[in-house]
């Protein structure tokens, strides 16, 4: 049973560019959440997708957007990259949008913005 | 706004020592979780504490949930180098699927 998979594992971009990160949830899960984790800090909630719609959003600017596909996989897009966007981006999946107790995390995508 | 504060933020100890990490909030949480994360990996769930005053043990790790459900602690007995990592406490935001994390405690256990 595959867990949460994310791609790519590492990415280097320059300021002003756009990036797309991808996530496949654990088998049987229908909800995907994205978190941003700065080095040595706890993850911060970006947004959650359920039934192909953004259900909740954290305190992140509109440069951060996402999408969920009919097969429950998800993408995170970040436009006009800033140096401060450098972080580990984690995807977490669960069954049902309100089940935070049962989140499974992927290994993340390490984004470096130069 | 629900916030979780962890202390200490960094801990460097020798193998065999004991340590305690604290997680505090001014808000009541229905339950709290503890995660361990290694560099370049996602957080891995260690335990969920649900009932106020609850104590759970996982080998050399002891987790406690405060009576008022506003705080929790993680105690490690006889720490080993393999315990090195980032320890995160987390709680769910009310009636949402959002997980709120503390800022984490980086533990380094030297042989």
Interface residues (C-beta under 8 A of the other chain):
Chain A: X4 X31 X33 X35 X40 X41 X42 X43 X44 X45 X48 X50 X55 X56 X58 X88 X90 X92 X94 X96 X97 X98 X99 X100 X101 X103 X105 X106 X107 X108 X110
Chain B: X4 X6 X31 X33 X40 X41 X42 X43 X44 X45 X48 X86 X88 X90 X92 X93 X95 X96 X97 X98 X99 X100 X101 X102 X103 X104 X106
